[in-house]
Amino acid sequence: MAVVDVSEELKSLSSTMESIEAVLDLDKLRADIAVLEEQAAAPSLWDNPDEAQKITSKLSHLQAEVRKAETLRGRIDDLSVLFEMAEEEDDPDTRAEAESELAAVKKALDEMEVRTLLSGEYDAREALVNIRAEAGGVDAADFAEQLQRMYLRWAERHGYKTEIYETSYAEEAGIKSTTFAVQVPYAYGTLSVEQGTHRLVRISPFDNQGRRQTSFAGVEILPVVEQTDHVEIDESDLRVDVYRSSGPGGQGVNTTDSAVRLTHLPTGIVVSCQNERSQIQNKATAMNVLQAKLLERQRQEERAKMDALKDGGSSWGNQMRSYVLHPYQMVKDLRTEFEVGNPQSVLDGEIDGFLEAGIRWRKQQEK
C-alpha cells in the first residue's frame, strides 16, 4: 500500500471517528459517569438492591463505552506511527503488522458506527425477548429452544446480564414459549431487528424416516418499561391465575403455587412469570412484561395512524431469517441479504453480523 494511500485512508478513519465521537457526545457521557459514580459511592446504595443494580449496570456500560471510544481513537493515532516505522525501516514484518492493525481498526470502527445508528425513542432501553414455537410441531418447539439458547449465548459472549422470567416446556422436546430480559443499555435497539418469524429447514431428528422438516418460531422484542412511561392498567381488566412452576416434561420445580399468569381482558394479552419463589415478586415481574407489551401495542397503533409502518420486518409474524441445515448449510437474513455458511456458529450466539446488517438496513428504510 503506497504511503499516499495510507495517509488518505488514515485521514478518512480519523474523520469517521470524529463523527462517531460527536454522536456519542463523550463529554456528556463523562458527565453522566461522574453523577453515577457519586450515586454508586453513597452508603445507602444497596438499601434498594434493584435501584443499585440499575445504577451500577448503567455506570459499567457508560464506562465501557467511553473506554472503547478512547481506545479506538488511540489505535487510529498510533497507526500513522506504525506505518512510518515500516516505511523508515523498510521492514516487511512491521508493514504486515501495520496493515493487519489497519484492518482490525476498520472493523472496530464499523462496529462502533453501528452503535451511533441506535437513536430511536426506546433504543437505549434494556430488552424483553419473547420466543414462541409456531408451525412445525415438535421441531418448532425444539427450534424455539435453540433460538433461546442463541440469544442467551450472544448475551453471555458480550458479558450482558440476562434473566429468564418464564419458560413453557413442550411435552416431547423443546419449549412452547419463553420470556427473558437482556439487562444492558441499548439491548432493545440492538435486538429489535431480530423481531419476526425465523424458519428452520433440516432433517428432523424426531422423524424416524429421516425426512426434511420446515419449522417456524416467532421472536418478539420489547423495550423494558420505565417510570416515565404512562401505561395504565385497571385491576378490573386483569385476571390473575396462580399455579405451580414446572420444568421440562412437566416436572414440578416448585412445591407452592407461586407462578403467576396475568390475562389483560380488553386485549387478550397473556403473560406469565415463574422465576421467583414469591408469588408477589412473580406478579410484579409479570406486570412489567404486560406493561411492555401494552406500550408496544400503543406504539404500533400510533404508527399505523401515521402510516409510518415502513419496516417490513417489524411486525410479529413476518418471516425474516432462514436457517438451512439440509440440503446445504446457510443462515440468511431475507431483508438484508446478509448470510453465513456456518449455521452452528450462529446458533451458538455469533449473530453480531446479522445485528449490524439489520441496524444499517433499518436506518436506510427510514430515509
C-alpha positions as MATLAB code, in Angstrom:
seq = 'MAVVDVSEELKSLSSTMESIEAVLDLDKLRADIAVLEEQAAAPSLWDNPDEAQKITSKLSHLQAEVRKAETLRGRIDDLSVLFEMAEEEDDPDTRAEAESELAAVKKALDEMEVRTLLSGEYDAREALVNIRAEAGGVDAADFAEQLQRMYLRWAERHGYKTEIYETSYAEEAGIKSTTFAVQVPYAYGTLSVEQGTHRLVRISPFDNQGRRQTSFAGVEILPVVEQTDHVEIDESDLRVDVYRSSGPGGQGVNTTDSAVRLTHLPTGIVVSCQNERSQIQNKATAMNVLQAKLLERQRQEERAKMDALKDGGSSWGNQMRSYVLHPYQMVKDLRTEFEVGNPQSVLDGEIDGFLEAGIRWRKQQEK';
ca = [
       0.000    0.000    0.000;
       1.510    3.369   -1.064;
       2.361    5.976    1.581;
      -0.069    8.477   -0.018;
      -2.894    5.896    0.023;
      -2.212    5.108    3.685;
      -2.181    8.786    4.605;
      -5.536    9.397    2.915;
      -7.048    6.272    4.484;
      -5.891    7.280    7.957;
      -7.399   10.748    7.458;
     -10.674    9.127    6.464;
     -10.625    6.851    9.548;
      -9.881    9.831   11.804;
     -12.734   11.809   10.242;
     -15.158    8.906   10.749;
     -14.015    8.608   14.377;
     -14.661   12.339   14.903;
     -18.221   11.874   13.633;
     -18.748    8.934   15.980;
     -17.337   10.883   18.939;
     -19.703   13.756   18.148;
     -22.749   11.472   18.038;
     -21.727    9.648   21.226;
     -21.098   13.045   22.902;
     -18.207   11.832   25.053;
     -18.276   14.952   27.249;
     -21.883   14.232   28.215;
     -21.064   10.555   28.799;
     -18.202   11.545   31.127;
     -20.526   13.917   32.999;
     -23.133   11.143   33.350;
     -20.403    8.799   34.628;
     -19.399   11.351   37.287;
     -23.025   11.570   38.518;
     -23.412    7.771   38.569;
     -20.082    7.330   40.382;
     -21.341    9.694   43.070;
     -24.585    7.732   43.380;
     -22.676    4.425   43.449;
     -20.484    5.708   46.301;
     -23.464    6.547   48.518;
     -23.540    4.452   51.744;
     -27.270    3.829   51.271;
     -26.856    2.495   47.705;
     -27.789   -1.119   48.477;
     -30.788   -0.221   50.634;
     -32.687   -0.629   47.376;
     -30.981   -3.562   45.556;
     -32.971   -3.136   42.320;
     -32.075    0.543   42.016;
     -28.468   -0.185   42.992;
     -28.259   -2.806   40.264;
     -29.543   -0.308   37.687;
     -27.048    2.358   38.753;
     -24.025    0.045   38.769;
     -25.060   -1.588   35.474;
     -25.508    1.759   33.730;
     -22.222    3.047   35.180;
     -20.363   -0.015   33.965;
     -21.903    0.297   30.486;
     -21.079    4.013   30.105;
     -17.529    3.499   31.338;
     -17.094    0.723   28.766;
     -18.497    2.980   26.005;
     -16.057    5.795   26.793;
     -13.142    3.384   27.233;
     -13.929    1.758   23.875;
     -14.029    5.128   22.095;
     -10.824    6.355   23.755;
      -9.008    3.114   22.955;
     -10.099    3.197   19.313;
      -9.011    6.833   18.979;
      -5.597    5.851   20.369;
      -5.280    2.957   17.925;
      -6.098    5.244   14.980;
      -3.487    7.769   16.139;
      -0.888    5.001   16.595;
      -1.430    3.644   13.076;
       0.392    6.542   11.429;
       3.436    5.888   13.650;
       3.336    2.182   12.815;
       3.256    2.836    9.064;
       6.033    5.419    9.361;
       8.212    2.864   11.172;
       7.548    0.298    8.450;
       8.479    2.835    5.778;
      11.637    4.045    7.521;
      12.908    0.565    8.357;
      11.693   -0.943    5.072;
      10.628   -3.931    7.176;
       8.036   -6.338    5.636;
       7.092   -7.732    9.079;
       6.349   -4.269   10.517;
       4.376   -3.364    7.390;
       2.366   -6.600    7.668;
       1.678   -5.790   11.325;
       0.566   -2.257   10.386;
      -1.768   -3.499    7.648;
      -3.231   -6.133    9.978;
      -3.890   -3.448   12.614;
      -5.438   -1.191    9.950;
      -7.919   -3.940    9.006;
      -8.725   -4.562   12.685;
      -9.289   -0.838   13.332;
     -11.621   -0.587   10.308;
     -13.702   -3.474   11.669;
     -13.854   -1.942   15.165;
     -14.821    1.418   13.653;
     -17.656   -0.192   11.670;
     -18.967   -1.846   14.829;
     -18.861    1.413   16.784;
     -20.542    3.273   13.931;
     -23.489    0.874   14.185;
     -23.962    1.926   17.830;
     -24.447    5.555   16.678;
     -27.366    4.417   14.493;
     -29.387    3.462   17.592;
     -31.199    6.754   18.034;
     -34.826    5.594   18.266;
     -37.095    6.648   21.119;
     -36.621    3.382   23.046;
     -33.312    2.159   21.582;
     -31.344    2.885   24.774;
     -33.630    0.611   26.836;
     -33.000   -2.887   28.112;
     -34.877   -5.581   26.169;
     -37.550   -8.188   26.797;
     -37.305  -11.142   24.414;
     -40.335  -13.356   23.760;
     -39.923  -16.535   21.688;
     -42.711  -18.932   20.781;
     -42.891  -22.128   18.754;
     -45.088  -21.771   15.666;
     -45.837  -24.209   12.813;
     -43.823  -27.425   12.779;
     -44.837  -29.424   15.849;
     -42.021  -30.821   17.971;
     -39.396  -29.473   15.545;
     -40.753  -25.943   16.066;
     -40.588  -26.392   19.864;
     -37.018  -27.631   19.557;
     -36.160  -24.684   17.259;
     -37.660  -22.195   19.735;
     -35.377  -23.606   22.427;
     -32.371  -23.304   20.079;
     -33.223  -19.634   19.481;
     -33.488  -19.035   23.224;
     -30.024  -20.535   23.656;
     -28.702  -18.485   20.703;
     -29.699  -15.158   22.274;
     -28.575  -16.173   25.766;
     -25.183  -17.269   24.370;
     -24.909  -13.981   22.438;
     -25.517  -12.063   25.665;
     -23.046  -14.263   27.546;
     -20.358  -13.653   24.897;
     -20.723   -9.903   25.471;
     -20.943  -10.132   29.259;
     -24.584   -8.947   29.323;
     -26.759   -9.983   32.236;
     -29.936  -11.922   31.406;
     -32.892  -13.096   33.483;
     -35.409  -15.724   32.383;
     -38.909  -14.803   33.551;
     -40.907  -17.738   32.240;
     -40.456  -20.834   30.089;
     -43.283  -23.106   28.995;
     -41.835  -26.508   28.085;
     -43.262  -28.712   25.337;
     -44.177  -32.321   26.093;
     -41.726  -34.196   23.856;
     -38.847  -31.723   23.458;
     -38.115  -28.012   23.302;
     -40.305  -25.168   24.524;
     -43.685  -23.694   23.665;
     -42.599  -20.194   24.680;
     -40.161  -18.219   26.794;
     -39.708  -14.667   28.059;
     -36.384  -13.286   29.270;
     -34.696   -9.929   29.785;
     -31.354   -8.718   28.430;
     -30.329   -6.226   31.079;
     -27.913   -3.838   29.394;
     -28.479   -0.360   27.889;
     -29.227   -0.400   24.141;
     -30.250   -4.066   24.225;
     -33.644   -3.118   22.764;
     -32.200   -1.024   19.925;
     -29.702   -3.751   19.103;
     -32.047   -6.753   19.252;
     -35.198   -5.123   17.843;
     -34.070   -6.033   14.303;
     -34.490   -9.703   15.306;
     -38.266   -9.383   15.538;
     -40.251  -11.582   13.192;
     -40.565  -15.234   12.167;
     -37.448  -17.397   11.995;
     -37.505  -20.506    9.748;
     -35.524  -23.731   10.172;
     -35.009  -26.344    7.429;
     -33.323  -29.624    8.421;
     -33.578  -33.382    8.586;
     -35.829  -33.819   11.591;
     -34.219  -35.710   14.485;
     -37.767  -36.513   15.605;
     -38.806  -38.210   12.334;
     -37.902  -41.917   12.283;
     -37.989  -41.823    8.461;
     -35.356  -39.075    8.354;
     -37.427  -36.644    6.304;
     -36.694  -32.977    5.833;
     -38.800  -30.705    8.011;
     -39.504  -26.973    7.901;
     -40.454  -25.362   11.189;
     -41.040  -21.827   12.442;
     -40.562  -19.817   15.621;
     -41.630  -16.232   16.352;
     -39.383  -13.682   18.057;
     -40.787  -10.532   19.674;
     -38.518   -7.824   21.127;
     -39.916   -5.240   23.563;
     -38.340   -2.276   25.372;
     -38.367   -2.554   29.157;
     -40.915   -0.170   30.664;
     -39.558    2.701   32.768;
     -41.242    5.012   35.280;
     -41.569    7.759   32.651;
     -43.858    5.536   30.541;
     -47.580    6.028   31.007;
     -49.249    2.622   30.743;
     -52.293    2.487   32.972;
     -53.752   -0.919   33.784;
     -57.062   -1.114   35.628;
     -57.074   -4.006   38.118;
     -60.626   -4.824   36.994;
     -59.213   -5.502   33.500;
     -56.945   -8.246   34.836;
     -57.492  -11.915   35.532;
     -54.814  -13.292   37.836;
     -54.150  -17.054   37.934;
     -51.592  -18.713   40.190;
     -50.128  -22.149   39.536;
     -47.170  -24.357   40.338;
     -43.952  -23.761   38.354;
     -42.855  -26.643   36.161;
     -39.697  -27.751   34.372;
     -39.051  -29.866   31.272;
     -41.585  -32.614   30.679;
     -43.989  -31.175   33.249;
     -41.623  -31.850   36.137;
     -42.535  -29.730   39.159;
     -39.760  -27.382   40.267;
     -41.681  -25.555   42.965;
     -43.807  -27.007   45.736;
     -46.011  -23.916   46.099;
     -48.389  -22.123   43.744;
     -46.038  -19.170   43.243;
     -46.106  -18.834   39.421;
     -48.415  -16.104   38.167;
     -50.323  -15.733   34.893;
     -51.927  -12.375   34.032;
     -54.616  -12.019   31.370;
     -55.401   -8.493   30.183;
     -59.092   -8.893   29.357;
     -59.550   -5.920   26.946;
     -56.687   -7.034   24.661;
     -56.431  -10.755   25.415;
     -52.689  -10.416   26.123;
     -51.432  -13.161   28.456;
     -48.104  -13.066   30.317;
     -46.582  -15.388   32.907;
     -43.694  -15.366   35.354;
     -42.317  -18.242   37.401;
     -38.683  -17.365   38.051;
     -39.144  -16.057   41.606;
     -40.089  -18.052   44.709;
     -42.539  -15.387   45.809;
     -45.970  -15.007   44.240;
     -45.785  -11.242   44.885;
     -42.457  -10.935   43.059;
     -43.718  -13.010   40.143;
     -46.807  -10.825   39.850;
     -44.689   -7.646   39.865;
     -42.426   -9.027   37.115;
     -45.410  -10.200   35.060;
     -46.934   -6.708   35.380;
     -43.731   -5.204   33.960;
     -43.874   -7.575   30.977;
     -47.569   -6.796   30.436;
     -46.848   -3.052   30.533;
     -44.089   -3.529   27.942;
     -46.492   -5.401   25.657;
     -49.193   -2.746   26.065;
     -46.640    0.003   25.412;
     -45.561   -1.735   22.199;
     -49.206   -2.189   21.174;
     -49.790    1.525   21.787;
     -46.729    2.415   19.699;
     -47.869    0.175   16.832;
     -51.320    1.780   16.837;
     -49.774    5.263   16.735;
     -47.509    4.234   13.864;
     -50.460    2.821   11.939;
     -52.360    6.082   12.325;
     -49.402    7.989   10.898;
     -48.986    5.427    8.107;
     -45.333    5.082    9.086;
     -45.019    1.307    9.169;
     -42.180    1.079    6.642;
     -40.187   -1.711    8.310;
     -41.224   -4.984    6.644;
     -39.686   -6.997    9.483;
     -41.195   -5.084   12.344;
     -44.474   -6.910   12.859;
     -44.791  -10.117   14.808;
     -45.108  -12.917   12.269;
     -43.173  -11.626    9.239;
     -40.560  -14.106    8.047;
     -37.123  -12.533    8.347;
     -34.438  -15.237    8.547;
     -33.860  -18.788    7.292;
     -31.609  -21.338    8.981;
     -30.915  -24.126    6.474;
     -29.114  -27.264    7.733;
     -30.114  -29.510    4.798;
     -29.509  -29.958    1.846;
     -26.854  -27.246    2.320;
     -25.606  -25.167    5.267;
     -26.577  -21.497    5.416;
     -28.253  -18.841    7.548;
     -29.646  -15.916    5.550;
     -31.460  -12.733    6.514;
     -34.254  -12.216    3.990;
     -34.260   -8.406    4.359;
     -30.573   -7.509    4.342;
     -29.322  -10.489    2.259;
     -26.604  -10.976    4.907;
     -25.692  -14.662    5.103;
     -23.331  -17.035    6.909;
     -22.319  -20.529    5.803;
     -21.918  -21.898    9.334;
     -25.341  -22.302   10.988;
     -23.867  -23.885   14.109;
     -21.797  -20.786   14.907;
     -24.924  -18.639   14.515;
     -26.993  -20.897   16.767;
     -24.090  -20.718   19.226;
     -24.606  -16.963   19.566;
     -22.441  -15.462   16.818;
     -25.110  -13.103   15.484;
     -23.341   -9.722   15.563;
     -23.054   -9.647   11.758;
     -26.824  -10.091   11.416;
     -27.497   -7.431   14.058;
     -25.186   -4.887   12.416;
     -26.621   -5.558    8.942;
     -30.161   -5.277   10.332;
     -29.492   -1.979   12.094;
     -27.933   -0.471    8.945;
     -30.816   -1.787    6.808;
     -33.401   -0.290    9.168;
     -31.672    3.081    9.065;
     -31.788    3.000    5.262;
     -35.539    2.290    5.358;
     -36.080    5.421    7.474;
     -34.569    7.732    4.853;
];
